[in-house]
């Protein structure tokens, strides 16, 4: 696929890196020559220096032959105009744009072929807020991913000493909970991925990813660790777009405090948020944190644009007694360091969350959802099976008969409203949604070929 990416910032660079390794022709456009040269040396991509929405720059990047435009510059207006030009002058088939301002997003009717021709809108702030909200919904989870409109969820948890299933084989899960069907999709032990079978013994400190129907998630989590107490009190540090959206989504269910250092922004937030207590002050102000009973907070989320400020305030808050600490961290090296040291309970990578939102639209084949896991090393995908036993490599076959690439497992099948765990003897039917877990995302192309149907199907 011929893809043009506008913007070589953190998101654009990460998207280019992800897609360049998958037999795509990538051209990256930006005004920063130094960044372009660095990425051009490291990745198998073309680079073009220039303003992303200028027609001549787009033409130089090869927009006339492009299958897709991914506009992820830091400017909403640049992204929108670039998509308009790609549509009007070059008839680019698929146009994806990052749009962050709520002032645009609240008017969804703007975005269609007759007005602003954007096929897919990506709002990183909204995706990140939803990601954190799911983590708060399941205390103790490292990652919570929705599939089939939330009917099934893939949840990552760290197994603890004392968990009923810790020290036992995975097959014992069904014995412990005979009325609940779940499947362990993957295990990460000391950073290394393991494809589980029924005889695999779960060890303490394993990161276990399991899939289950939404209603059964808490029951399965209780087999791997002692369930945390329900969350009641939350403090958010940083009143930017993410902090505001998260406060709006949480304030009707939890007691929320939001800490913002800019007086004008704090005043604005206090007017726009109905139940959230807005505090003016610095996230590293120990006296203020103690005054606001930080030791009684169930969750502290550091959400500023400054990695160092987020990390330092999270470390301080952890020392002062907050129960669970989450921090927004952009740099991969910081994420690995903080999680490996146990300094922060959950490090949240904005790039990986945004990329997950993009990948489902970039992949070939009938892929409904793609989620990056473990900082992009692994992927969970939802793909639709089409055809019949004559023209499909999956339809009409049992799970154990499907020739999956090494390191790939089928976790569950969504059939209509029903969530079916992918046991070895389940037969795949036309229009089934399969949830697959890839320990090595480079195997995606091989998985993709499994879901291609022969010409006789058409």
C-alpha positions as CSV (number, residue, x, y, z in Angstrom):
1,X,0.0,0.0,0.0
2,X,1.2,3.5,-0.9
3,X,0.8,5.7,2.2
4,X,1.7,9.3,2.8
5,X,2.1,10.5,6.4
6,X,1.9,14.2,7.2
7,X,3.8,15.1,10.3
8,X,7.0,13.6,11.7
9,X,6.2,14.2,15.3
10,X,5.9,11.4,17.9
11,X,2.7,9.9,16.3
12,X,3.8,10.3,12.7
13,X,7.2,8.8,13.3
14,X,5.7,5.9,15.2
15,X,3.1,5.2,12.5
16,X,5.9,5.3,9.9
17,X,8.0,2.9,11.9
18,X,5.1,0.5,12.4
19,X,4.0,0.5,8.7
20,X,7.3,0.6,7.0
21,X,8.1,-2.9,8.3
22,X,5.0,-4.4,6.6
23,X,5.7,-4.1,2.9
24,X,4.1,-0.6,2.6
25,X,5.6,2.3,0.6
26,X,5.8,5.1,3.1
27,X,6.5,8.8,2.4
28,X,6.8,11.1,5.4
29,X,6.2,14.9,5.0
30,X,7.4,17.5,7.5
31,X,9.1,20.9,7.7
32,X,11.8,19.7,10.1
33,X,14.8,18.6,7.9
34,X,16.8,17.2,10.9
35,X,14.0,14.9,12.0
36,X,13.3,13.8,8.5
37,X,17.0,12.9,7.8
38,X,17.2,10.9,11.1
39,X,14.0,8.9,10.3
40,X,15.1,8.5,6.6
41,X,18.4,7.0,7.8
42,X,16.7,4.6,10.3
43,X,13.6,3.5,8.4
44,X,12.9,2.3,4.8
45,X,10.9,5.3,3.9
46,X,10.9,8.3,1.6
47,X,10.9,11.8,3.1
48,X,9.8,15.2,1.7
49,X,10.5,18.5,3.3
50,X,7.7,21.1,3.1
51,X,4.4,22.3,4.5
52,X,2.0,19.4,4.7
53,X,-1.1,21.1,3.2
54,X,0.6,22.7,0.2
55,X,-0.5,21.1,-3.1
56,X,3.0,21.2,-4.6
57,X,4.4,19.5,-1.5
58,X,1.7,16.8,-1.6
59,X,2.4,16.3,-5.3
60,X,6.1,15.9,-4.7
61,X,5.3,13.3,-2.0
62,X,3.4,11.3,-4.7
63,X,-0.2,12.0,-3.6
64,X,-1.4,11.2,-7.2
65,X,-0.6,7.5,-6.7
66,X,-1.3,7.3,-3.0
67,X,-3.8,4.8,-1.6
68,X,-4.0,6.6,1.7
69,X,-3.2,9.9,3.4
70,X,-2.6,10.0,7.1
71,X,-2.5,13.6,8.4
72,X,-1.1,13.7,11.9
73,X,0.6,17.1,12.2
74,X,0.2,19.1,15.4
75,X,-2.3,21.5,13.6
76,X,-5.9,20.4,13.2
77,X,-6.3,23.0,10.4
78,X,-3.3,21.7,8.5
79,X,-4.7,18.1,8.7
80,X,-8.2,19.2,7.6
81,X,-7.0,21.3,4.7
82,X,-4.5,18.6,3.5
83,X,-7.4,16.0,3.4
84,X,-9.6,18.5,1.5
85,X,-6.8,19.1,-1.1
86,X,-6.1,15.4,-1.4
87,X,-9.8,14.8,-2.1
88,X,-10.4,17.7,-4.5
89,X,-7.3,17.7,-6.5
90,X,-5.9,14.2,-6.4
91,X,-8.9,12.0,-5.5
92,X,-7.0,10.1,-2.8
93,X,-9.2,7.1,-1.8
94,X,-8.7,7.1,2.0
95,X,-8.0,10.1,4.1
96,X,-7.3,9.9,7.9
97,X,-6.8,13.0,10.0
98,X,-5.9,13.7,13.6
99,X,-8.3,16.3,14.9
100,X,-7.9,17.2,18.6
101,X,-10.1,20.3,19.1
102,X,-13.5,19.5,20.6
103,X,-14.8,22.6,18.8
104,X,-14.5,20.6,15.5
105,X,-15.3,17.1,16.9
106,X,-18.7,18.1,18.4
107,X,-19.9,18.8,14.8
108,X,-19.5,15.4,13.3
109,X,-21.8,16.3,10.4
110,X,-19.0,18.5,9.1
111,X,-17.0,15.5,8.0
112,X,-18.3,14.0,4.8
113,X,-17.5,14.1,1.1
114,X,-19.6,17.2,0.5
115,X,-18.1,19.4,3.2
116,X,-14.8,18.2,4.8
117,X,-13.9,14.9,3.1
118,X,-12.2,13.0,6.0
119,X,-12.9,9.3,6.0
120,X,-11.5,8.6,9.5
121,X,-11.2,11.0,12.4
122,X,-8.6,10.2,15.1
123,X,-8.8,12.1,18.4
124,X,-5.8,11.1,20.6
125,X,-7.1,12.9,23.6
126,X,-10.4,11.0,23.5
127,X,-8.7,7.6,22.9
128,X,-6.3,8.2,25.9
129,X,-9.2,9.3,28.1
130,X,-11.2,6.2,27.2
131,X,-8.1,4.0,27.8
132,X,-7.6,5.4,31.4
133,X,-11.3,5.2,32.1
134,X,-11.2,1.4,31.4
135,X,-8.2,1.0,33.7
136,X,-10.1,2.8,36.5
137,X,-13.1,0.6,35.8
138,X,-10.9,-2.5,36.5
139,X,-8.5,-1.7,39.4
140,X,-5.4,-3.8,39.1
141,X,-5.5,-4.1,35.3
142,X,-2.5,-3.1,33.2
143,X,-4.4,-2.8,29.9
144,X,-8.1,-3.2,29.0
145,X,-9.1,-3.6,25.3
146,X,-12.5,-3.6,23.8
147,X,-13.6,-5.9,21.0
148,X,-17.0,-6.4,19.3
149,X,-18.3,-3.1,20.7
150,X,-17.3,-4.1,24.2
151,X,-19.0,-7.5,24.3
152,X,-15.6,-9.1,24.8
153,X,-12.5,-7.6,26.5
154,X,-8.8,-8.5,26.5
155,X,-7.3,-7.7,29.9
156,X,-3.7,-7.7,31.0
157,X,-2.9,-8.2,34.7
158,X,0.2,-9.0,36.8
159,X,-0.2,-12.3,38.6
160,X,0.5,-12.0,42.4
161,X,1.5,-14.4,45.1
162,X,-1.7,-15.7,46.7
163,X,-3.8,-15.6,43.5
164,X,-5.8,-18.9,43.3
165,X,-4.4,-19.7,39.9
166,X,-0.8,-18.7,40.6
167,X,1.4,-21.8,40.7
168,X,-1.2,-23.8,38.8
169,X,-1.7,-24.9,35.2
170,X,-3.9,-22.7,33.0
171,X,-6.3,-25.6,32.5
172,X,-7.2,-25.3,36.2
173,X,-9.0,-22.1,35.4
174,X,-12.1,-24.0,34.2
175,X,-12.0,-26.2,37.3
176,X,-11.9,-23.1,39.6
177,X,-14.8,-21.3,37.7
178,X,-16.9,-24.0,36.0
179,X,-19.6,-21.5,35.0
180,X,-17.3,-19.0,33.4
181,X,-15.5,-19.3,30.1
182,X,-12.3,-17.5,29.6
183,X,-9.0,-18.0,27.6
184,X,-5.5,-16.9,28.4
185,X,-4.2,-15.4,25.1
186,X,-0.6,-14.8,26.1
187,X,1.8,-14.5,29.0
188,X,4.8,-12.2,29.3
189,X,7.5,-13.5,31.8
190,X,10.5,-11.3,32.5
191,X,9.7,-9.4,29.3
192,X,9.5,-12.4,27.0
193,X,6.3,-13.6,25.4
194,X,5.0,-17.1,25.9
195,X,2.3,-18.8,23.8
196,X,0.2,-20.5,26.5
197,X,-1.2,-24.1,26.5
198,X,-3.3,-25.8,29.1
199,X,-0.3,-27.2,30.9
200,X,1.5,-23.8,31.2
201,X,2.0,-22.9,34.9
202,X,1.3,-19.3,35.8
203,X,4.1,-17.8,38.0
204,X,4.0,-14.7,40.3
205,X,4.9,-11.5,38.4
206,X,3.7,-12.9,35.1
207,X,1.8,-10.5,32.9
208,X,-1.2,-12.5,31.9
209,X,-3.5,-11.4,29.0
210,X,-6.8,-13.1,29.0
211,X,-10.0,-12.7,27.1
212,X,-13.5,-13.1,28.4
213,X,-17.0,-11.7,28.1
214,X,-17.3,-8.3,29.7
215,X,-19.5,-9.6,32.6
216,X,-16.8,-12.2,33.6
217,X,-13.7,-9.9,33.7
218,X,-13.7,-9.3,37.4
219,X,-14.2,-13.0,38.2
220,X,-11.2,-14.0,36.1
221,X,-9.0,-11.2,37.5
222,X,-9.7,-12.6,41.0
223,X,-8.0,-15.9,40.0
224,X,-4.7,-14.1,39.3
225,X,-4.6,-11.5,42.0
226,X,-6.4,-10.2,45.0
227,X,-9.0,-7.7,43.7
228,X,-8.3,-4.1,44.5
229,X,-10.9,-2.2,46.5
230,X,-13.4,-0.2,44.4
231,X,-12.1,3.2,43.3
232,X,-13.8,6.3,44.8
233,X,-11.3,9.1,45.0
234,X,-9.3,10.3,41.9
235,X,-6.8,13.1,41.5
236,X,-5.8,14.3,38.0
237,X,-2.7,16.4,37.5
238,X,-2.9,18.5,34.4
239,X,-6.0,20.3,33.0
240,X,-5.3,20.0,29.3
241,X,-7.5,18.4,26.8
242,X,-6.9,14.9,28.2
243,X,-7.4,16.0,31.8
244,X,-10.6,17.8,31.1
245,X,-12.1,15.0,29.0
246,X,-11.3,12.5,31.7
247,X,-12.7,14.6,34.4
248,X,-15.9,15.0,32.4
249,X,-16.3,11.3,32.0
250,X,-15.5,10.4,35.6
251,X,-17.0,13.2,37.7
252,X,-20.6,11.7,37.9
253,X,-19.3,8.4,39.2
254,X,-16.3,9.3,41.4
255,X,-15.0,12.1,43.6
256,X,-12.6,13.9,41.3
257,X,-10.0,16.6,42.0
258,X,-8.1,18.2,39.1
259,X,-4.8,20.1,39.7
260,X,-3.9,22.8,37.2
261,X,-1.0,25.3,37.5
262,X,-2.2,27.9,35.0
263,X,-4.6,30.4,36.7
264,X,-6.6,31.2,33.6
265,X,-7.0,27.5,32.6
266,X,-8.0,26.6,36.2
267,X,-10.7,29.3,36.2
268,X,-12.0,28.1,32.8
269,X,-12.1,24.4,34.0
270,X,-13.9,25.3,37.2
271,X,-16.7,26.9,35.1
272,X,-16.9,24.1,32.6
273,X,-16.7,21.1,35.0
274,X,-19.8,20.6,37.1
275,X,-18.7,18.3,40.0
276,X,-14.9,18.2,39.7
277,X,-13.0,20.1,42.3
278,X,-10.4,22.2,40.4
279,X,-7.3,23.2,42.4
280,X,-4.7,25.8,41.4
281,X,-1.2,24.6,42.0
282,X,1.8,22.6,41.0
283,X,1.8,18.8,40.8
284,X,5.1,18.8,42.7
285,X,3.8,20.9,45.6
286,X,4.1,18.5,48.5
287,X,2.3,20.7,51.0
288,X,-0.7,21.1,48.6
289,X,-0.8,17.4,48.0
290,X,-0.8,16.6,51.7
291,X,-3.4,19.3,52.3
292,X,-5.7,17.7,49.7
293,X,-5.3,14.2,51.4
294,X,-3.2,12.6,48.7
295,X,-2.7,9.6,50.9
296,X,-6.5,8.9,50.7
297,X,-6.5,8.9,46.9
298,X,-7.3,5.6,45.2
299,X,-5.9,6.8,41.8
300,X,-3.5,9.6,40.8
301,X,-3.1,10.3,37.1
302,X,-0.3,12.6,35.9
303,X,-1.5,14.0,32.5
304,X,0.7,17.0,31.7
305,X,2.6,17.4,28.5
306,X,5.9,17.1,30.3
307,X,7.3,13.6,30.8
308,X,9.7,14.6,33.5
309,X,7.1,16.5,35.5
310,X,4.7,13.5,35.2
311,X,7.3,11.0,36.4
312,X,8.5,13.2,39.3
313,X,5.0,14.0,40.6
314,X,4.1,10.3,40.3
315,X,7.1,9.3,42.3
316,X,6.3,11.9,45.0
317,X,2.6,10.9,45.1
318,X,3.5,7.3,45.4
319,X,5.8,8.1,48.4
320,X,3.0,10.1,50.0
321,X,0.7,7.2,50.0
322,X,-1.6,7.3,46.9
323,X,-2.8,3.8,46.2
324,X,-2.4,3.6,42.5
325,X,-0.4,5.9,40.2
326,X,-0.7,6.3,36.5
327,X,1.4,8.5,34.3
328,X,1.3,9.7,30.7
329,X,4.8,9.1,29.3
330,X,5.8,9.7,25.7
331,X,9.4,8.4,25.6
332,X,9.7,4.7,25.2
333,X,12.9,4.5,27.3
334,X,11.1,6.2,30.2
335,X,8.1,3.9,30.0
336,X,10.3,0.7,30.2
337,X,12.4,2.2,33.0
338,X,9.4,3.3,35.2
339,X,7.5,0.1,34.8
340,X,10.5,-2.2,35.3
341,X,11.5,-0.3,38.5
342,X,7.9,-0.5,39.8
343,X,8.0,3.3,40.4
344,X,4.7,3.8,38.5
345,X,1.9,1.3,38.5
346,X,0.8,2.0,34.9
347,X,2.8,4.0,32.3
348,X,0.5,5.2,29.5
349,X,2.0,5.7,26.0
350,X,0.0,8.2,24.0
351,X,1.6,7.2,20.7
352,X,0.7,3.5,21.1
353,X,-2.9,4.3,22.0
354,X,-3.2,6.6,18.9
355,X,-1.5,4.1,16.7
356,X,-3.9,1.4,17.8
357,X,-6.7,3.8,16.6
358,X,-5.0,4.2,13.2
359,X,-3.9,0.6,12.5
360,X,-7.4,-0.9,11.9
361,X,-7.9,1.6,9.1
362,X,-4.5,1.1,7.5
363,X,-4.5,-2.7,7.5
364,X,-5.6,-4.6,4.4
365,X,-8.3,-7.1,4.8
366,X,-11.4,-7.0,6.9
367,X,-9.8,-6.0,10.1
368,X,-12.2,-4.3,12.6
369,X,-9.9,-3.4,15.4
370,X,-6.1,-3.4,16.1
371,X,-4.5,-2.8,19.5
372,X,-0.8,-2.4,20.2
373,X,0.4,-4.2,23.3
374,X,3.6,-4.1,25.3
375,X,4.7,-0.8,23.7
376,X,4.0,-2.1,20.2
377,X,5.9,-5.4,20.4
378,X,2.6,-7.4,20.2
379,X,-0.8,-6.9,18.7
380,X,-4.4,-8.0,19.4
381,X,-6.7,-7.8,16.3
382,X,-10.3,-8.4,15.5
383,X,-10.8,-9.9,12.0
384,X,-13.9,-11.1,10.2
385,X,-14.0,-14.5,8.5
386,X,-15.7,-14.6,5.1
387,X,-16.5,-17.3,2.6
388,X,-17.0,-21.0,3.0
389,X,-14.9,-24.2,3.3
390,X,-14.0,-24.1,-0.4
391,X,-12.6,-20.6,-0.7
392,X,-11.6,-19.6,2.9
393,X,-8.6,-20.8,4.9
394,X,-10.5,-20.4,8.2
395,X,-14.3,-20.9,7.5
396,X,-15.4,-24.4,8.1
397,X,-12.3,-25.4,10.0
398,X,-11.9,-26.0,13.7
399,X,-9.6,-23.7,15.6
400,X,-6.9,-26.4,15.8
401,X,-7.0,-27.0,12.0
402,X,-6.1,-23.3,11.2
403,X,-2.5,-22.9,10.2
404,X,-1.6,-20.0,12.4
405,X,1.8,-18.4,12.3
406,X,4.2,-19.1,15.2
407,X,3.3,-17.0,18.2
408,X,-0.3,-16.4,17.2
409,X,-3.3,-17.5,19.1
410,X,-7.1,-17.2,18.6
411,X,-8.6,-16.0,21.9
412,X,-12.3,-15.8,21.2
413,X,-15.0,-15.8,18.5
414,X,-17.8,-13.3,18.4
415,X,-20.9,-14.8,16.6
416,X,-23.7,-12.3,16.6
417,X,-24.2,-11.3,20.2
418,X,-22.5,-14.5,21.5
419,X,-18.9,-14.5,22.9
420,X,-17.4,-18.0,22.3
421,X,-14.0,-18.9,23.7
422,X,-11.7,-20.4,21.0
423,X,-11.4,-24.0,22.2
424,X,-9.7,-26.4,19.8
425,X,-12.9,-28.0,18.5
426,X,-14.9,-24.8,17.7
427,X,-15.7,-24.6,14.0
428,X,-15.4,-21.1,12.4
429,X,-18.4,-19.8,10.5
430,X,-18.9,-17.2,7.8
431,X,-19.1,-13.7,9.4
432,X,-17.5,-14.8,12.7
433,X,-15.3,-12.1,14.3
434,X,-12.1,-13.7,15.5
435,X,-10.0,-12.1,18.2
436,X,-6.3,-13.0,17.6
437,X,-3.2,-12.3,19.7
438,X,0.1,-11.8,17.9
439,X,3.2,-12.0,20.0
440,X,5.2,-10.8,17.0
441,X,3.4,-8.1,15.1
442,X,5.6,-8.8,12.0
443,X,3.5,-11.9,11.5
444,X,0.5,-9.8,10.7
445,X,0.8,-10.3,6.9
446,X,0.7,-14.0,7.3
447,X,-2.4,-13.7,9.5
448,X,-3.9,-11.3,6.9
449,X,-3.6,-13.9,4.2
450,X,-5.6,-16.4,6.2
451,X,-8.6,-14.1,6.0
452,X,-8.4,-13.5,2.3
453,X,-11.0,-15.5,0.3
454,X,-10.7,-17.0,-3.2
455,X,-12.2,-15.2,-6.2
456,X,-15.0,-17.7,-6.3
457,X,-16.5,-16.1,-3.2
458,X,-17.1,-13.0,-5.2
